[in-house]
């Protein structure tokens, strides 16, 4: 089974042959919504909308621990996250796709670990490379087979949200080495690592980050929806080819 977490622009998977939906309760509360089960090219798929039905849960209020725990209970072979981001690096323009390989966490106050029981010993995880290389390779191979252009590698800056960043904050992120900025990358990636899930992200460039490119004077929010609508066609194509490549 493959698990897909859909973000902004991908609240449902149109190509999925749905069999049923199921509410899964966890020790950390309920996930963002019911999990949708079905088949994609005859492969078992479970889909979760990160922001809930109708895209109503803001990034800082998502129950990341419940989401990842629920998916982990199903023992998926891979967990693929789809996330919309702003492009910081000049060549990351709206509509392009990136398979990031690094992340910097600027979030705060989120439930960020499963290892907080006072009765258990302090537990550290290796997070040198935050995304599963096996899953990243699968995504890159699927993009190649689907004739979709993706950037291999990049640094994802995870900010708190829900507001967008100032131009000065984007300049700071750039100095820190970030190539793109989003609001849901953490603690999702770290929780996936704590659960030993094979997790990677398809980052969709929805817009130039604040103060960059065509958004030098401000971000035209009304243009983002159209960009995502077109970009998600490419994402769905990659996901369909993930199924084929997964069996190779």
C-alpha positions in Angstrom: 0.0 0.0 0.0 1.1 3.5 -0.8 0.0 6.5 1.3 -0.5 10.0 -0.1 -0.8 13.2 2.0 -2.4 15.9 -0.1 -1.9 19.6 0.7 -3.2 22.8 -0.7 -4.4 22.1 -4.3 -4.7 18.4 -3.7 -7.6 17.9 -1.3 -8.7 14.8 -3.2 -7.2 12.4 -5.7 -9.4 12.5 -8.8 -7.8 9.4 -10.4 -8.4 7.2 -7.3 -11.0 4.4 -7.6 -12.5 4.9 -4.1 -13.6 1.8 -2.2 -14.4 3.3 1.2 -13.5 6.0 3.8 -12.5 5.3 7.4 -12.1 7.3 10.5 -9.0 6.1 12.4 -8.6 7.2 16.0 -5.2 7.4 17.5 -3.6 8.1 21.0 -3.0 11.6 19.7 -6.6 12.4 18.7 -8.2 12.2 15.3 -6.4 12.9 12.0 -7.3 15.8 9.7 -10.2 13.8 8.4 -11.3 10.3 7.3 -8.8 8.3 5.3 -9.8 7.5 1.8 -9.0 4.0 0.5 -9.0 2.9 -3.1 -7.0 1.7 -6.0 -4.8 3.6 -8.5 -3.8 1.5 -11.5 -4.8 -1.6 -9.4 -2.4 -0.6 -6.5 -3.9 -0.1 -3.0 -3.8 3.6 -2.0 -4.7 5.5 1.1 -5.2 9.2 0.8 -5.4 11.9 3.6 -6.2 15.5 3.0 -3.7 17.3 5.3 -5.9 20.4 5.8 -9.1 18.4 6.2 -12.3 18.3 4.2 -12.8 21.7 2.5 -9.3 22.8 3.4 -10.3 24.2 6.8 -7.4 23.4 9.1 -4.5 25.9 9.0 -0.9 24.7 9.0 -0.2 25.4 12.7 -3.4 23.6 13.8 -2.9 20.4 11.9 -2.7 17.3 14.2 0.5 16.0 12.5 1.0 13.3 15.2 -2.5 11.8 14.6 -2.0 12.0 10.8 1.2 10.1 10.7 0.2 7.7 13.4 -3.0 6.8 11.5 -1.0 6.1 8.3 1.7 4.2 10.2 -1.0 1.8 11.5 -1.7 0.8 7.9 2.0 -0.1 7.3 2.4 1.6 3.9 5.4 0.9 1.8 5.9 4.6 1.1 4.3 7.9 2.3 4.3 10.6 -0.3 3.6 14.2 0.8 2.4 16.8 -1.7 3.0 20.3 -0.4 2.6 23.8 -2.0 5.5 26.1 -1.5 6.9 29.5 -2.4 10.0 29.7 -4.6 12.9 31.5 -3.1 15.6 30.4 -5.5 15.4 32.4 -8.7 15.0 29.3 -11.0 12.1 27.9 -8.9 9.2 29.5 -10.6 5.4 29.0 -10.3 4.2 25.6 -11.6 7.5 23.8 -11.2 8.0 20.7 -9.0 10.8 19.9 -6.6 11.8 16.7 -4.7 13.5 18.3 -1.8 16.3 16.6 0.1 16.8 18.9 3.1 14.6 20.9 5.5 15.1 23.8 8.0 12.5 24.0 10.8 11.3 27.5 11.8 8.0 26.3 13.4 7.1 26.4 17.1 4.5 25.2 19.5 3.5 22.1 17.4 3.3 18.6 18.7 6.6 17.6 17.2 7.6 14.2 18.7 6.2 10.9 19.9 9.0 10.6 22.5 7.7 12.8 25.3 6.5 10.2 27.8 8.2 10.9 31.2 8.4 7.1 31.8 10.6 6.4 28.7 14.2 7.2 28.2 15.3 10.2 26.1 15.2 9.2 22.4 17.1 10.8 19.6 16.7 10.1 15.9 19.1 10.6 13.1 17.7 13.4 10.9 20.8 14.2 8.8 18.9 13.4 5.7 15.2 14.1 6.5 13.7 12.5 3.5 13.8 8.8 2.6 16.2 8.4 -0.3 14.5 5.3 -1.5 11.2 7.2 -1.7 12.8 10.2 -3.3 14.4 7.9 -6.0 10.9 6.4 -6.6 9.5 9.8 -7.2 12.3 10.9 -9.5 11.9 7.7 -11.5 8.2 8.1 -11.7 8.6 11.7 -12.9 11.0 10.5 -15.6 8.6 7.8 -16.8 5.8 10.3 -16.8 7.9 12.8 -18.8 7.5 15.4 -16.1 10.4 17.8 -15.2 11.3 18.0 -11.5 14.2 19.5 -9.6 16.2 16.8 -7.8 17.0 18.3 -4.4 16.5 21.5 -2.6 16.1 23.0 0.9 12.6 23.4 2.3 12.1 26.1 4.9 9.2 25.2 7.2 7.6 28.4 8.7 4.8 28.7 11.2 2.1 30.4 9.2 -0.7 30.9 8.5 0.4 34.3 7.4 2.9 34.5 4.5 6.4 35.8 5.2 7.8 39.3 4.9 10.4 40.1 2.2 13.0 40.4 5.0 12.1 37.0 6.3 12.5 35.5 2.9 15.9 37.2 2.6 16.9 35.6 5.9 15.7 32.2 4.7 17.8 32.6 1.5 20.9 33.5 3.6 20.2 30.4 5.7 20.3 28.3 2.5 16.6 27.7 1.8 15.4 27.3 -1.7 11.7 27.2 -1.0 9.3 28.0 1.8 6.2 26.2 3.1 4.3 25.7 6.3 3.6 22.0 6.6 7.0 20.3 6.1 7.6 20.1 9.9 7.0 18.3 12.1 5.5 16.0 9.5 8.9 14.8 8.2 10.4 14.3 11.7 7.4 12.4 12.9 7.6 10.2 9.8 11.2 9.5 10.7 10.3 8.6 14.3 7.9 6.1 13.0 10.4 4.7 10.5 8.2 5.6 7.6 9.6 5.8 4.1 8.6 9.5 3.5 9.4 12.1 0.9 7.8 15.2 -0.6 6.7 16.6 -3.9 7.0 20.3 -3.5 4.9 22.4 -5.9 6.0 25.9 -6.5 2.8 27.9 -6.2 4.2 31.4 -6.3 7.4 33.4 -6.0 8.1 34.0 -2.3 7.6 37.5 -0.8 9.8 40.1 -2.4 11.0 37.8 -5.2 10.3 37.7 -8.9 6.8 38.9 -9.9 5.9 39.2 -6.2 8.5 41.9 -5.4 5.7 44.3 -4.4 3.4 41.7 -2.9 2.0 38.3 -3.5 -1.0 38.0 -5.9 -3.0 35.4 -4.0 -5.6 35.2 -6.6 -3.1 33.8 -9.1 -2.0 30.9 -6.9 -5.2 28.8 -7.5 -4.7 28.7 -11.3 -1.0 27.8 -10.9 -1.8 24.9 -8.5 -4.7 23.6 -10.7 -2.3 23.2 -13.6 0.6 21.9 -11.5 -1.5 19.2 -9.8 -2.1 17.7 -13.2 1.6 17.0 -13.3 1.6 15.8 -9.7 -1.2 13.3 -10.4 0.7 12.0 -13.5 3.7 11.4 -11.3 1.6 9.6 -8.7 0.1 7.3 -11.3 3.6 6.4 -12.5 4.8 5.9 -8.9 2.4 3.0 -8.8 4.0 1.5 -11.9 7.6 2.1 -10.8 6.8 0.8 -7.3 6.3 -2.6 -8.7 9.6 -2.6 -10.6 
